[in-house]
Amino acid sequence: MAKKDFAFRYPLRVRWAETDAQGVVFNARYLDYADVAVTEYWRACGLRLVNPDEPLEFHVKKATVLWNAPIFPDEMIEVMCRTTKMGRTSITKVVEIHGATEDGSDDLRAEVELVSVFVDLESHRPMPFPEWIKDVFLNFAEHIEESDTRLMGKIGVSIKIVVFDQRDFEFAVELDQLLDARGTRYWPKHHRYLSLGNVYPPKLNQETLKQELDPEVESSLIPTLLQNYKYLLEDFCNDRRLSEWVFLPQLHVLVWRNVAGV
């Protein structure tokens, strides 16, 4: 398959501890990468959110690794996962490991096929898994097919929200929860940014655009912006609901005519 065939992908950087004396990733590590891909894929599907109190246990019955090309230390890779088959008690997933490319082209290093069996936690014997599990994977696939996934999971893609008032901040919280429930690892946590905008309404309209800025407005503009910046910084950036977002120390000001020198 190709990258375009996967709705879910997750970026990783290869650590030196994952390589061997030959200077390449040790063969057993490919299954580690596959495990990360499956874990984040399930998280993106929201599998643990649908019925959080219901026991959920899959055992890997079969794992096949098809090696294609070496992976090197400190290299950026992308692991991608999709469900290819769902039976009565088992589910088959394919994980592909690609080198991260700037243009998003394929760079296949290895393919891993995993067959997992749903088991009873006490007997550890196979048992039919609930229909809601199938629905989770099917709904995720349908949701992604209806979306534009060209930017999802690409290296360097980020989300930045500029907060101008409380409504914008609450939207950031809502979006954060939505990403964690649905598309959480398309944009990893360290690719989410929060920046602040001024809440000062400029006293300008189409007529005053052609005139000099009102001296009263000009004299109060910068102090007002700084005051609002401090207010937003203290009130919003310490909110634990967005504690894992990165705060960008930027002030976004909407300026129609910058005669005030802002």
C-alpha positions in Angstrom: 0.0 0.0 0.0 0.9 3.7 -0.1 0.8 6.5 2.4 -2.4 7.8 0.7 -4.1 4.5 1.6 -3.8 5.2 5.3 -6.1 7.6 7.1 -4.0 7.4 10.3 -0.3 8.2 10.6 2.0 9.1 13.5 5.5 10.6 13.4 8.4 9.2 15.4 12.1 10.0 15.7 14.4 7.0 15.9 16.4 6.9 19.1 20.0 5.7 19.3 19.0 3.1 21.8 16.8 1.5 19.1 19.8 0.8 16.8 22.3 -2.0 16.8 26.1 -2.4 16.2 25.4 -2.3 12.4 24.2 1.3 12.8 20.5 0.6 11.8 17.3 -0.1 13.8 17.4 -3.5 15.4 15.0 -5.9 13.8 12.9 -6.5 17.0 12.2 -2.7 17.2 9.9 -2.9 14.2 7.3 -4.6 16.3 7.8 -1.8 18.9 7.0 0.7 16.2 3.9 -1.3 15.2 2.7 -1.4 18.8 3.0 2.4 19.0 1.1 2.7 15.7 -1.8 0.5 16.9 -2.0 2.2 20.3 -2.2 5.6 18.8 -4.6 4.4 16.1 -6.9 3.0 18.7 -6.7 6.3 20.7 -7.5 8.2 17.5 -10.6 6.0 16.9 -11.7 6.8 20.5 -11.9 3.1 21.3 -11.4 3.6 25.1 -13.9 6.4 25.2 -17.0 4.7 24.0 -17.3 2.2 26.9 -14.5 3.1 29.3 -15.7 0.8 32.1 -16.1 -2.3 29.8 -13.1 -4.7 29.9 -11.2 -4.6 26.6 -8.4 -7.0 25.9 -6.8 -8.2 22.6 -4.0 -10.7 22.4 -1.7 -10.7 19.4 -1.9 -14.1 17.9 0.2 -13.5 14.8 2.7 -10.9 13.8 4.5 -10.8 10.4 7.2 -8.3 9.6 8.2 -7.7 5.9 11.5 -5.8 5.8 12.1 -3.5 2.9 14.9 -1.0 3.7 17.0 0.0 6.8 16.0 2.7 9.3 18.8 4.9 10.7 19.3 6.6 14.1 17.9 10.1 14.6 15.8 9.6 11.4 12.2 10.8 11.3 9.7 8.1 10.4 6.0 7.8 10.0 4.1 4.8 11.3 0.6 4.3 9.8 -2.1 1.8 10.6 -5.4 0.6 9.2 -7.9 -2.2 9.9 -8.0 -4.6 7.0 -10.3 -7.4 8.3 -12.7 -7.9 11.2 -13.9 -11.4 12.0 -16.0 -12.8 14.8 -13.2 -12.8 17.4 -10.2 -11.4 15.6 -9.1 -8.2 13.9 -6.3 -7.8 11.4 -4.3 -4.6 11.1 -1.6 -3.5 8.7 1.1 -1.2 9.9 3.5 0.4 7.4 6.7 2.2 8.4 7.8 4.9 6.1 10.6 7.5 6.1 9.3 11.0 6.6 9.5 12.9 3.3 8.9 16.6 2.8 6.6 16.1 -0.2 4.7 13.2 1.5 6.0 10.6 -1.0 6.3 7.0 -0.2 9.5 5.7 1.5 8.5 2.2 2.7 10.9 0.6 5.1 8.8 -2.2 6.6 5.3 -3.6 6.7 3.8 -5.4 9.7 0.6 -7.4 9.8 -0.9 -8.1 13.1 -3.8 -10.5 13.9 -5.3 -9.8 17.3 -7.9 -11.9 19.1 -10.4 -10.6 21.6 -10.2 -12.6 24.8 -11.9 -13.2 28.1 -9.8 -11.6 30.8 -10.2 -14.6 33.2 -9.8 -17.5 30.8 -7.7 -15.7 28.2 -9.7 -17.7 25.6 -11.1 -16.1 22.4 -14.6 -14.7 22.5 -16.7 -12.7 20.1 -16.1 -9.0 20.5 -19.1 -6.6 20.9 -20.6 -4.9 17.8 -19.7 -1.5 19.2 -16.0 -2.2 18.6 -16.7 -2.9 15.0 -18.8 0.3 14.8 -15.9 2.3 16.3 -13.5 1.3 13.5 -16.1 1.6 10.8 -17.2 5.0 11.9 -13.6 6.2 12.1 -13.0 5.0 8.5 -16.2 6.7 7.2 -15.3 9.9 9.1 -11.9 10.0 7.6 -13.1 9.2 4.1 -15.4 12.2 4.2 -12.5 14.5 5.4 -9.6 16.0 3.6 -6.7 14.1 5.0 -3.9 15.6 2.9 -2.4 17.4 5.8 -3.3 15.1 8.6 -0.3 13.6 10.4 2.3 15.3 8.1 5.5 16.3 9.7 5.5 20.0 10.5 1.7 20.5 10.4 0.4 22.3 13.5 -2.7 23.9 14.9 -2.5 27.5 16.3 -5.4 29.2 17.9 -5.4 33.0 18.4 -7.4 33.9 21.5 -9.1 37.2 21.3 -11.8 36.6 24.0 -13.3 34.0 26.2 -15.3 32.5 23.4 -12.1 31.8 21.4 -10.5 30.2 24.4 -13.5 27.9 25.0 -13.3 26.9 21.4 -9.7 25.9 21.9 -10.7 23.7 24.8 -13.5 22.1 22.7 -11.1 21.5 19.8 -8.5 20.0 22.0 -11.1 17.5 23.4 -12.3 16.8 19.8 -8.8 16.0 18.6 -8.1 13.7 21.6 -11.4 11.8 20.9 -11.1 11.6 17.1 -8.0 12.9 15.4 -5.7 13.1 18.4 -2.5 12.0 16.8 -2.9 13.6 13.4 -1.5 16.7 15.2 0.6 15.6 18.2 0.4 17.6 21.4 3.7 19.4 20.7 2.2 20.6 17.5 -0.6 22.5 19.2 -0.1 26.2 19.9 -2.0 28.9 21.7 -1.4 32.6 21.0 -3.1 35.7 22.2 -4.8 38.5 20.3 -6.0 41.9 21.4 -9.6 42.4 22.4 -9.4 46.1 21.8 -12.0 47.1 19.2 -10.3 49.6 16.8 -12.4 52.7 16.3 -11.9 52.7 12.6 -14.3 52.3 9.7 -14.2 52.8 6.0 -14.4 56.6 6.3 -11.7 57.0 8.9 -9.4 54.7 6.9 -8.7 57.7 4.6 -8.2 60.1 7.5 -5.5 60.5 10.2 -6.0 58.3 13.3 -7.8 60.0 16.1 -5.2 61.3 18.5 -7.2 60.0 21.5 -7.3 56.5 20.0 -3.7 56.6 19.0 -2.5 57.6 22.5 -4.5 54.8 24.2 -4.0 52.1 21.7 -0.7 50.6 22.8 -1.4 50.8 26.6 -4.8 49.2 26.0 -3.2 46.4 24.0 -0.6 45.7 26.6 -3.3 45.7 29.4 -5.4 43.2 27.5 -2.3 41.1 26.7 -1.6 40.8 30.4 -5.2 40.1 31.2 -5.4 37.2 28.7 -2.0 35.9 29.7 -3.0 35.6 33.4 -6.5 34.3 32.8 -6.1 31.9 29.9 -2.6 30.6 29.7 -2.7 29.1 33.2 -5.8 27.1 32.5 -5.0 23.4 33.0 -7.4 22.3 30.3 -4.8 23.4 27.8 -1.7 22.7 29.8 -0.1 20.6 27.1 -0.4 23.3 24.5 2.6 25.4 23.7 2.1 29.1 24.4 3.5 31.4 21.7 4.5 34.8 23.2 3.0 36.7 20.3 0.4 39.5 20.3 -1.8 39.5 17.2 -3.2 42.9 16.5 -5.6 43.6 13.8 -4.5 46.9 12.3 -6.2 48.7 9.4 -3.8 51.7 9.3 -0.6 51.4 11.3 0.0 55.1 11.8 0.4 54.5 15.5 3.5 52.5 14.9 2.3 49.3 16.5 
